[in-house]
Amino acid sequence: MHNKIHLVIFLLFRIKNVDTETGWNVQILRSVWIISAEIRYLLSEQKKFQNKSKNIDEVYQSVFFRCIMFLSYRVTFLCNVLGQIHYTSESPVRYFFYEKVVKWCNKIATAQKLMEEVKAEAAGKNISVTVNIFHSRFIKKDRAKLEEEIIKFGKTYDKNGNLDKQSGIWIATSIVEASLDIDFDYLFTELLDLNSLFQRFGRCNRKGAKNVTMYNCYVYTQLDEGDFILGNKGFIDKTIFELSNKAIHDINGKLSESKKQELINRYLTTENISQSHFIKKFREKYRFIDSISIYSFKKNENKLRNILSETIIPETVYEKYKEEIDTISQKLNSERLTAIERKCLRSNILQYSLEIPYYHWNSYEKAMKKGCVHQYQSINLSPGEKIKVMQCRYDEMGYYRIEFADDVD
């Protein structure tokens, strides 16, 4: 199977040529119905092409025919998995020979679900496709390996100085939107806010070395209402999101650096965001800090923030590396260690750990008290510091929380 067909299952979008010299050519995707007429169009194109040749081997070896065939069967799947897909019958197939694709999700759970569905679909249709996932809920050891892999995959040039021609799909979260020097050919992302969006754009045609004659960045602007901050739930500032959505509403085509700056200056002004959750929390903390008097805190007292996360070692990871982890823990209890030796040993254990939201651990503790899950002995790092071992699912897609019937987030 031609490796450039690997990406077909992701790329059923309305495409049109535009003349641009910039690195980003953007289309904003909004909800549309994919109706049976469009499926019939694809099937008719498949039949027309098949009738053009009497040689059946020639037909089935044609990349064009196979693209049409795959697309015919995947219209509904794409709508369910990616959402808000904008498609027309404007000769789509000739634009589906993509190389490197990154799909950005705002939530880890969304990224994991997307990967599961894509891999299941590919396996069901016997399609060989390379799909990877990268987010913050991998143990440090695995995160380092994934970071190395995405950097290697996302290089602009090969060893001969030519444009690198690897093909594949990475599904990622905001963990890779900054600091990493990676370069993808096409980008699909949920909107979070303008600053985050422009950071993500910077991972597509990063060096400006690729020929951009059609859209290479696609933005999904419709999110679940539960994603927006309301009380103690949600994580997206609705005011800033809506301003960002308004800013990009009419973008259709090339987006220059000067235009990006203009949008930020016009929409994300102090006045516009004055009533946002972000500004309200900022002012609240500022007033608190301003009110602090000298020596008002006791040693180790921290009132500036609540505990937001918990460091844990997944059960399966602990069982796999139990001998090594226990040996290091025993060494850490020795009084003969220098500060540098203790720091190195501590880092060696932490490579098997990850950070989870504190309410995940809180829910797990309640389940332990009820005898619903196994209670492991904590790993000692120092006399006053321990890492908990937690029963959870952990695999190639990272950490999954165990859901309990009486969970209260």
NUBAGU-593889 format. One line per 8 residues: number of its first residue (from 0); their letters; for each residue x, z, y of C-alpha. Coordinates in Angstrom, 1 decimal. Layout:
BEGIN
NUM = A = X,Z,Y | ...
This chain:
BEGIN
0 = MHNKIHLV = 0.0,0.0,0.0 | 1.4,-1.0,3.4 | 2.6,2.1,5.2 | 1.0,1.1,8.4 | -2.5,1.4,6.9 | -1.8,5.1,6.5 | -3.1,5.8,10.0 | -6.3,3.6,9.8
8 = IFLLFRIK = -8.5,6.5,8.9 | -7.8,8.1,12.3 | -8.0,5.1,14.6 | -11.5,3.7,14.9 | -11.7,3.6,18.7 | -12.7,1.2,21.4 | -9.4,-0.5,22.5 | -8.7,-2.9,25.2
16 = NVDTETGW = -5.6,-4.4,26.7 | -4.4,-3.2,30.1 | -1.3,-4.0,32.1 | 0.8,-0.8,32.6 | 4.4,0.2,33.1 | 3.8,3.9,32.7 | 4.2,6.0,29.6 | 0.6,7.0,29.2
24 = NVQILRSV = -2.5,4.8,28.9 | -5.5,7.1,28.7 | -9.0,6.9,27.5 | -11.5,9.8,27.8 | -13.8,9.9,24.7 | -17.4,11.0,25.0 | -20.2,11.4,22.5 | -21.7,8.2,21.2
32 = WIISAEIR = -23.7,7.3,18.1 | -22.0,5.3,15.4 | -25.0,3.4,14.0 | -25.6,1.4,10.9 | -25.3,-1.9,12.9 | -21.6,-1.1,13.4 | -21.0,-0.5,9.7 | -22.8,-3.8,9.0
40 = YLLSEQKK = -20.4,-5.5,11.5 | -17.4,-4.2,9.6 | -18.8,-5.3,6.2 | -19.6,-8.7,7.6 | -16.1,-9.1,8.9 | -14.8,-8.1,5.5 | -17.0,-10.7,3.8 | -16.1,-13.5,6.3
48 = FQNKSKNI = -12.4,-13.0,5.7 | -12.9,-12.9,2.0 | -14.7,-16.2,2.1 | -11.9,-17.9,4.0 | -9.6,-17.9,1.0 | -10.1,-19.0,-2.6 | -7.1,-17.0,-3.7 | -8.3,-13.5,-4.5
56 = DEVYQSVF = -4.7,-12.1,-4.6 | -4.0,-13.4,-1.1 | -7.2,-11.7,0.1 | -6.3,-8.3,-1.4 | -2.7,-8.5,-0.3 | -3.7,-9.1,3.3 | -3.2,-6.1,5.6 | -6.1,-7.4,7.8
64 = FRCIMFLS = -8.5,-7.4,4.9 | -7.5,-4.0,3.7 | -7.9,-2.6,7.2 | -11.4,-4.0,7.4 | -12.2,-2.7,3.9 | -11.0,0.8,4.7 | -12.7,0.9,8.0 | -16.0,-0.1,6.4
72 = YRVTFLCN = -16.0,3.0,4.2 | -14.7,5.4,6.9 | -16.9,5.1,9.9 | -19.1,8.1,9.0 | -16.2,10.2,7.8 | -14.3,9.6,11.1 | -17.4,10.6,13.1 | -17.7,13.9,11.2
80 = VLGQIHYT = -14.1,14.8,11.3 | -12.9,13.8,14.7 | -16.2,13.8,16.7 | -17.0,11.9,20.0 | -15.7,8.6,18.6 | -16.1,5.7,20.9 | -16.3,2.5,19.0 | -17.3,-1.1,19.6
88 = SESPVRYF = -16.9,-4.3,17.7 | -14.2,-5.6,20.0 | -11.7,-6.9,17.3 | -10.5,-3.4,16.5 | -8.4,-4.1,13.5 | -5.5,-5.7,15.2 | -4.8,-2.5,17.1 | -4.6,-0.3,14.0
96 = FYEKVVKW = -0.9,-0.8,13.1 | 0.2,2.5,14.5 | 3.4,4.3,13.6 | 3.5,8.0,14.7 | 0.3,9.9,15.5 | -0.3,13.4,16.7 | -3.7,15.1,16.8 | -3.9,18.2,19.0
104 = CNKIATAQ = -6.5,20.9,18.3 | -7.1,23.9,20.5 | -7.8,26.2,17.5 | -5.8,26.8,14.3 | -8.9,26.9,12.2 | -9.9,23.4,13.5 | -6.5,22.0,12.7 | -6.6,23.4,9.2
112 = KLMEEVKA = -10.1,22.1,8.5 | -9.1,18.7,9.8 | -6.1,18.5,7.5 | -8.2,19.6,4.5 | -10.8,16.9,5.1 | -8.3,14.2,5.8 | -6.3,15.0,2.6 | -9.4,15.2,0.5
120 = EAAGKNIS = -10.6,11.8,1.9 | -7.3,10.2,1.3 | -7.1,11.6,-2.3 | -10.7,10.5,-3.0 | -9.8,6.9,-2.0 | -6.4,6.9,-3.6 | -4.6,6.4,-0.3 | -1.0,7.5,0.2
128 = VTVNIFHS = -0.7,9.1,3.6 | 1.8,11.6,5.0 | -0.1,14.3,6.9 | 1.6,17.5,8.3 | 0.3,20.5,10.2 | 2.1,22.8,12.6 | 0.7,25.9,14.3 | 1.8,29.5,15.1
136 = RFIKKDRA = 0.5,31.2,11.9 | 3.3,30.3,9.6 | 6.0,32.8,8.7 | 9.1,32.4,10.8 | 11.0,30.9,8.0 | 8.4,28.1,7.5 | 8.0,27.6,11.2 | 11.7,26.9,11.6
144 = KLEEEIIK = 11.5,24.4,8.8 | 8.4,22.7,10.3 | 10.0,22.6,13.7 | 13.0,20.8,12.3 | 10.8,18.3,10.4 | 8.7,17.4,13.5 | 11.7,17.0,15.6 | 13.3,14.7,13.0
152 = FGKTYDKN = 10.0,12.7,12.7 | 9.4,12.6,16.4 | 12.8,11.1,17.5 | 12.6,8.1,19.7 | 15.5,6.2,18.2 | 17.0,5.8,14.8 | 20.7,6.1,14.0 | 21.3,2.4,15.0
160 = GNLDKQSG = 19.8,2.9,18.5 | 16.5,1.1,17.7 | 13.1,2.5,18.1 | 12.4,4.8,15.2 | 9.7,3.3,12.9 | 8.5,6.2,10.8 | 4.8,6.4,10.2 | 2.6,9.5,9.6
168 = IWIATSIV = 0.2,12.0,11.2 | 0.9,15.5,12.6 | -2.0,17.8,13.3 | -0.8,20.5,15.7 | -1.9,23.2,18.2 | -0.4,24.1,21.6 | 2.7,25.5,19.9 | 4.3,22.0,20.2
176 = EASLDIDF = 3.1,21.0,23.6 | 6.1,22.4,25.4 | 9.9,22.7,24.8 | 10.1,20.4,21.8 | 11.8,17.0,22.3 | 9.3,14.9,20.2 | 8.0,11.4,20.8 | 4.8,10.0,19.2
184 = DYLFTELL = 3.2,6.6,19.6 | -0.4,7.7,19.8 | -2.0,11.0,20.8 | -5.5,12.4,20.2 | -6.2,15.7,21.8 | -9.0,18.1,22.7 | -9.1,19.0,26.4 | -8.0,22.6,27.3
192 = DLNSLFQR = -6.9,22.3,30.9 | -5.0,19.8,33.1 | -1.6,21.6,32.8 | -1.8,21.8,29.0 | -3.1,18.2,28.8 | -0.2,16.8,30.8 | 2.2,18.7,28.7 | 0.7,17.1,25.6
200 = FGRCNRKG = 0.9,13.6,27.2 | 4.7,14.3,27.6 | 5.0,14.1,23.8 | 3.7,10.5,23.7 | 6.1,7.7,24.6 | 8.3,10.5,25.9 | 11.2,8.2,26.9 | 9.0,5.4,28.2
208 = AKNVTMYN = 10.9,3.1,25.9 | 7.8,1.7,24.0 | 5.7,-1.2,25.0 | 2.4,0.2,26.3 | -0.2,-2.6,26.4 | -3.2,-0.6,25.1 | -4.4,3.0,25.1 | -2.0,5.5,23.6
216 = CYVYTQLD = -3.7,8.8,24.6 | -7.2,9.8,23.8 | -8.9,13.0,25.1 | -11.9,14.7,23.6 | -13.9,16.5,26.3 | -16.7,18.2,24.3 | -15.9,21.6,22.9 | -18.0,24.3,21.1
224 = EGDFILGN = -19.6,26.8,23.5 | -18.1,29.6,21.4 | -14.6,28.5,22.5 | -15.3,29.6,26.1 | -14.5,33.2,27.2 | -17.6,35.3,27.2 | -17.1,39.1,27.1 | -14.5,39.8,24.4
232 = KGFIDKTI = -15.0,36.4,22.7 | -13.7,33.0,23.3 | -10.3,31.9,24.6 | -10.9,29.0,27.1 | -11.6,29.6,30.8 | -14.8,27.7,31.4 | -14.2,27.3,35.1 | -10.7,25.8,34.7
240 = FELSNKAI = -11.9,23.6,31.8 | -14.8,22.2,33.8 | -12.6,21.4,36.8 | -10.1,19.7,34.4 | -12.9,17.7,32.8 | -14.1,16.6,36.2 | -10.6,15.6,37.2 | -10.1,13.2,34.3
248 = HDINGKLS = -13.7,12.0,34.1 | -13.0,8.6,35.6 | -9.6,8.0,34.2 | -9.5,4.8,32.1 | -6.1,3.2,31.8 | -2.6,4.0,33.1 | -1.9,7.4,34.5 | 1.2,7.8,36.7
256 = ESKKQELI = 3.1,11.0,37.5 | 2.0,10.9,41.1 | -1.7,10.6,39.9 | -1.2,13.6,37.7 | 0.1,15.7,40.5 | -2.7,14.5,42.8 | -5.3,15.6,40.2 | -3.8,19.1,39.9
264 = NRYLTTEN = -3.6,19.5,43.7 | -7.1,18.3,44.2 | -9.0,20.2,41.5 | -7.0,23.3,40.5 | -6.9,24.8,44.0 | -6.9,28.5,44.8 | -10.4,28.1,46.2 | -11.8,26.2,43.2
272 = ISQSHFIK = -10.5,28.7,40.7 | -11.2,31.8,42.7 | -14.1,32.9,40.5 | -12.4,31.9,37.2 | -11.8,34.4,34.4 | -8.0,33.9,34.8 | -8.0,34.9,38.5 | -10.3,37.8,37.9
280 = KFREKYRF = -8.0,39.2,35.2 | -5.0,38.5,37.4 | -6.4,40.4,40.3 | -7.4,43.3,38.1 | -3.9,43.7,36.7 | -2.4,43.2,40.1 | -4.5,46.0,41.6 | -3.5,48.2,38.6
288 = IDSISIYS = 0.2,47.6,39.1 | -0.1,48.1,42.8 | -1.7,51.5,42.2 | 1.1,52.8,39.9 | 3.1,55.7,41.4 | 6.6,56.6,40.4 | 6.9,58.6,37.1 | 3.2,58.2,36.3
296 = FKKNENKL = 3.9,56.8,32.9 | 5.2,58.8,30.0 | 8.0,57.4,27.8 | 6.8,54.6,25.5 | 3.4,54.5,27.2 | 2.1,51.1,28.0 | -1.1,50.6,29.9 | -0.5,47.1,31.1
304 = RNILSETI = -2.0,45.4,28.1 | -3.9,46.1,24.9 | -2.4,45.4,21.5 | -3.3,41.8,20.9 | -1.6,41.0,17.6 | -0.2,42.6,14.4 | 2.9,41.6,12.5 | 2.3,41.1,8.8
312 = IPETVYEK = 3.9,39.7,5.7 | 1.4,37.7,3.6 | 0.9,39.0,0.1 | 2.0,35.8,-1.6 | 5.1,35.7,0.5 | 6.0,39.3,-0.3 | 5.5,38.7,-4.1 | 7.7,35.6,-3.9
320 = YKEEIDTI = 10.6,37.3,-2.0 | 9.9,40.9,-3.1 | 13.4,41.6,-4.5 | 15.2,40.3,-1.3 | 12.8,42.1,1.1 | 13.0,45.4,-0.7 | 16.8,45.2,-0.9 | 17.0,44.6,2.9
328 = SQKLNSER = 14.6,47.4,3.6 | 16.7,49.8,1.6 | 19.8,48.8,3.5 | 18.0,49.4,6.8 | 17.4,53.0,5.8 | 21.2,53.6,5.6 | 22.6,55.6,8.5 | 26.0,53.8,8.2
336 = LTAIERKC = 24.8,50.6,9.8 | 26.1,49.4,13.1 | 23.6,48.3,15.7 | 24.5,44.6,15.1 | 24.2,45.0,11.3 | 20.8,46.6,11.7 | 19.6,43.9,14.0 | 20.7,41.2,11.6
344 = LRSNILQY = 19.0,42.8,8.6 | 15.8,43.3,10.6 | 15.8,39.6,11.5 | 16.2,38.7,7.8 | 13.0,40.6,7.0 | 11.1,39.3,10.0 | 11.6,35.7,8.8 | 9.0,36.4,6.2
352 = SLEIPYYH = 6.5,37.7,8.8 | 3.9,36.2,11.1 | 1.7,37.4,14.0 | -2.1,37.6,13.5 | -4.9,38.6,15.9 | -5.3,42.3,15.9 | -9.0,42.1,15.1 | -8.0,40.4,11.8
360 = WNSYEKAM = -5.9,43.4,10.8 | -8.6,45.8,12.0 | -11.2,44.1,9.8 | -8.7,44.2,6.9 | -8.1,47.9,7.4 | -11.8,48.6,7.2 | -11.9,46.6,3.9 | -9.0,48.6,2.5
368 = KKGCVHQY = -10.8,51.9,3.2 | -13.8,50.5,1.2 | -11.6,49.4,-1.6 | -12.4,45.7,-1.2 | -8.7,44.6,-1.0 | -5.4,45.8,-2.3 | -3.4,48.2,-0.2 | 0.3,47.5,-0.2
376 = QSINLSPG = 3.1,49.9,0.9 | 4.4,49.0,4.3 | 8.0,47.7,4.7 | 10.3,50.0,6.6 | 12.4,48.4,9.4 | 13.4,51.7,11.1 | 12.3,55.3,11.1 | 9.5,54.4,13.6
384 = EKIKVMQC = 8.8,50.8,12.7 | 7.0,49.3,9.7 | 5.6,45.9,8.7 | 2.4,45.7,6.8 | 1.9,43.5,3.7 | -1.6,41.9,3.8 | -3.7,40.2,1.2 | -4.6,36.8,2.5
392 = RYDEMGYY = -4.4,33.2,1.8 | -1.1,31.6,2.7 | -0.1,28.1,1.7 | 1.2,24.8,3.1 | -1.4,25.0,5.9 | -0.4,28.5,6.9 | -2.3,31.8,7.1 | -6.0,32.0,6.5
400 = RIEFADDV = -8.0,35.2,7.2 | -10.1,36.7,4.4 | -13.7,36.8,5.6 | -15.7,40.0,4.8 | -19.5,40.2,4.8 | -19.6,42.9,7.5 | -16.9,41.5,9.8 | -17.4,42.3,13.5
408 = D = -14.9,40.3,15.7
